[in-house]
Amino acid sequence: MARASRSRRNVVGLDVEPTHMAAAEASANGRVAVERAAVAPLAPGLVRDGEVTDPQGLAAALKEFFSAHKLPKRVRLGVANQRIVVRTIDLPPLEPGRELDAAVRFQAQEHIPMSLDQAVLDYQPLGRVNTEQGERSRVVLVAARRDMIDRLLAAVGGAGLRVDGIDLSAFAMMRALGGDAAATDVGEGATQPGAALYVSVGGLTNLAIGTAGVCHFTRVTTGGLDAMITDLAERRALTREHAEQWLEHVGLTSPVDGVEGDPEIVGEARNVLSAGVDRIVDEVRNSLDFYSAQGTRLPVERALVTGPAVAIPGFVEQVDGGLSVPVTAGAVAEARAGALHGLQPGRVTVAAGLAVAEVAA
């Protein structure tokens, strides 16, 4: 997995989920801002659970998408699925370079549940830390199955696009929203660098916990807005497009009897939404419990929720009510008026984070 390189002009961040694809050009100066963005739905069966299942079909969709929106051909890709492994490991104190590279690869097999010859490895140095074993070099290790990466690259190459880098979607989400996750005020002018929880809810639910731009924990679950759309479409014999429109129309704020439309569909949409959000909250709680059980981590002080689901009225508020930390909506800003062309900002958060490799102070 290629580490995202330093941001260059006309690099497009490309986020491909089971239900849609989003592309963005962005700038960064303290926080990420969208210069230009586009979103389009994906036909079912091209991407499943975050993995490309039909490279040729996805290539055709990407080619049409980039041509229709006249997007630059150099892209930085995001990946998110349950077969990607992220681990924080401590190594002997080594300077970045060949010795650290060799140490990471030597230790990797002990930390990832796949054979090294079937994996693509990358890591990010976090610097020196003091531990019970003395000073250590800490790194974030990422491993992805080679066949999964190969299928994604085949689709992108088949669309005539040039890959500038591949990054975890969770890392891109943190970059895009990092400016919204300020340190907690603990009084007398002091701040506490408590961890922030980032959650993107779209075709998947992508979760990350980090501090100061460093990801300490990440997890992907298959339940998300896509599951709710599918559920409502099957219950009421709707197209997926109409099911999504109904979910946004009904939302979670207004009393059901006050929402215009077919009462049976309105009631079903509200039931699907309530149950879907409850499942997402349960998954997030389980992830927070696992993170907290590690013992040496900073406590999570706040949460930011982004993604297409943020467009549903009351979604963020219901997530907030189910968690023990304050929850707010997180989204990228527009670099100039009209840069998003009316798109809901949460839809392009990950793509914007992919478009920039670093966020200058």
N, C-alpha and C positions, 0 to 999 in steps of 0.2 A: 504494500500500500504506500503510494508515494506521499510523502509529507507535503502539505500545501506550501507552495513556494510564495515568495514575496509578491504581494499584489501588483499586477501590471495592468495598464490601461487596456480596455476592451476584453478583459477576461469575464466570462459570464458564469455565475454560480448556477448550477443545474441540480435541482432537487426533484428526484423521481420517486413518487409514492405509488401504492397500488391503485389509487383512484385519480391521480392527477400529476401533472408535471409543472414545475414553476421555474422560471429563469429570471435572473436579476443581474444588472450591473449596479455596483455600489461604490461609495467612497467612505472613507473612515478618517475622522479627526476627533478623537475623544469618544465618539460613538458612530455606529454604522448608519448610513443614510442611503436610501435607494435613489439611484439616478434614472433607472428605467427597469420595468418589470413586465412580465407576461405570464399568464397561467392558462392551462388548457386541460380538459378532462382526458383520462386515458381509458381506452376500451378495456373491459374485464378480460383477464387472462394473460395480459402482457407482463404484469408484475404481480407476484403473490407473496404476501408476508415480507415485503421488502427485498425480494430477490427477483431478478429478471428470469422469466420462464419462456419467453418468446423473443429472442434477440432480433430476429428479422422483422417481426411485427412492431417492436419498439423502435427499431431503426427507422422504419417508414413513418411512424408517428412523430419521432423527433425531427426528421428531415422536413416534414410538412410544417411542424411547429416553428422551427427556426426560419424557414423560408417565409412563412406568413407574417412573422413579426420582424423580419430583416435583422436578426440577431447575429452578432459576431460568432465565428466558428470555434474560437478557443474557449474551452470550458473547464471548470473545476467541479468535480463530481462529489456528491455526498452519498454515503452508504449508511443504512440503518436496518438491521435485522437481528434475529435472535442467534444467528450463527457467528456473530462477531464477538470476540472476547477482548475485554479491556481489564488490565491488571496494573496496579501500582506496586512496583518491586524495588527493593533496596539492594544495592550492589557494593562491592568494595569501592572506596573513594578513587574515582578515575576521572580524568579530563575527557571531554567529548572528543571522539576520534576513533581510531581503529581499535584501541584497547577496550573502550566502552562498547563499541559495536560487537566485538567478539564476546564480551561478558554477557551482554543482553541475549545474544543468540544461544550461548551456552546455558543460561538459566531459563530461557523461554520454555523449553520442553517441560520443566517442572511446574509451570504456571498455566499452560494452555492445554485444553482437552482435545488436541488434534496433532497429528504427525507434522513435523516441520516441513516435510517435502510436499505436504498438501496445503500449506499455509503461506500467506503473504504477511510478513512482519514489518512493523514500524514501531518507533518509540519516540518519546519526547522527553529530553532531560529536564528535571525539575530542580537541579542543583544539589548542594550538599545539605544533609540533615544530620542531627545528633540523635542517635538511638541508644538502646541499652547495649548494643554491640559496638558502640563508638560511632565515629563519623562514617556516613555512607553516602553514596550517590543514588539519588532516587529518580526513577524514570516511570513514565506511564507507557506501558507496553500494549500495543494493539495487534491483534491477529485476526485475519479473515481467511476464509477458505478460498483457495486459488480458483476453483471452478466458478464460484460466485462472482469474483472479480473479473474473470475472463469473459463471462457472459455479458456483464455490464459493458466492458470495453468493446466487445464485438458489436453490441447494439449502437454504441456511440460512434465507433469507427464506421459502421455501416451507414450512418446518417451523414458522413462526411465531416464530422466534428473532430477537433484536435484536443486531446486531453492535456491540460496544464498540471493537474494534480488530482488526487483522490483524498478525501478527508471524511472523518466521521461526521454525520449530520449533527450529533450531539455537540461536538466541538464548535461547529458552525453556529448552532443555536446560541451557545454561550457567548461567542464573539458578538453576534448580532444584538444580544440583549444585555451584554455586560454592563453597559452604561446605566441600565435601569436597576442594577443590583448593588446599590451603594452599601457601604459598611453601616452597621447599626450604631446609632447614637447611644452611648451609655452614660452620658452626663458629663458636666464639667469640661466640655470641649473634646472629650475622648471618644473614640470609636472602637467598635469590636468587629473584627473581620469574620463575622459569622458566615457560615456557608449559605449559599442560595440554591434553591431547588428550581430547575427549569423543566417545563413540561410542554411538549408540542403534541397536540391532538389533531390528527388528520386521518390518513389511511391507516396509520399505526399510532401508538402512543409512545413517544420517545422521551425518556427522562434522563436528566443529568443533575448531579450535585457537585458544586465546585466553589472555590474561593479564589479571588484575585485572578480570574481567567484560567485557573487550573482545574481540570476535571478530576474528581476523586472517585466518582462512581457514575455509572451509566447503565441503563437497562431499556430494552425495547419489548413492548408487548403488542400482540396482534389486535387487541381490542381498541377501538377508537371510533371516530365519526363514521368510518366506512362500515363498521359492524352495525351501527344504528341505522344507516341508510339502507343497508341490505335487509335488516329486520323489518323496517316499516314497508319497504317495497314488496316483500314477500307476504306480509300480513294483509295488505290492502290492494295487492295486484297493481302496483304503481311502477312506472319507470324509475330508475335510480335518480334521474334528474329531478323528477317531480317529488320523489321522496325527500330529497335534500331540501328542496324549496319548502315543503311542508314543515320540516323540522325547524328551519329558520323562521318561518311564519308563525308557528305555534309558540316556540320558545319555552321558557321556564318561569316567566314573570307574571303574565296576565292570567287571571282566572280562566279556566277552560271554557266556561259558558260565555265568556266575553270575547272569544276569538272567532272571527268570521270564518265561514267555510263549513263543509260537511261535518256535522258533529261527531260522526263515527271516526272519521280520519283525524280530526282534531284530538279526540280523546286518545286514540291509538298513538298518535305522534307524541303526546305528552307522556304516555306510559313508557314508550320506547326511550325517550330522552331521559326520564327520571331513572329508569333502570340502567341505562348506559352510563350515565354520570356516576351512579353508585358503584358500578363495576370499576370504572377508572379510578375513583377515589380509593376503593379497596386495594387496587394494585399499587397506587402511589403510597398508601399507608404501609403496605408490606415492604416496599422498597425502602422507605424511611426507617422502618424497624430494623431491616437487615443492615443498612448503613450505620445506624446508631449502635448496633451490636458489635461493630468492629472495635469500639472502645476508645481509639486514639483520634477519632475524627472530631472536627469542630461541629457544634450543633447547628442544625438548619434553622435559620432565623426568619426566612421569608421565601415566598414562591412566586414565580412568574409563569403564567400560562399563555401559550401562543398557538398558532396553527389555525386551520379553517374553522374549527369548532368554536373559536372565540366570537365568530359572527352570530352565533345562536344567543338570543337575548336570555340573560340569566345563567348562562353556562358557567362563567367564571365565579359568579356569586355562589352557585351551588357547590362548586369545588371548594371554595373558601369555607363554606359552612361545614364541610366534611373533614377538613384538616385542622391540625392544631397550630399551624403557622399562618400568618396573614398572606392572602393570595391576591395578586393583581394581574391584570392583562398586560402582556409584554408584546411589543411590536416595534419594528423598525420605523424610522422617520423618513419623510420625503426630503431629498436634497433640494428640491424645488417644487413649487406648486404643480400638481398634475403629473408628477413622476410615476405615480402608481396607477394612473389612468382609471381611477375609481375602484381599483381592487381593494379588497379587505386586507389591511397590512399584515395580519397574521399568516396569510397564505404564502407570503414570500420571505418570511423571517429566515428560514434555513438557507434559501437560495442567496439572500443578501449576505449572510455570514460566510457562505462559500466563496462569494465573489471577492472577499478581502481576506488576506492571510494574516494581517496584523492590524491592530487598532491603535494608531498613534495617540499618545497622551495629549 
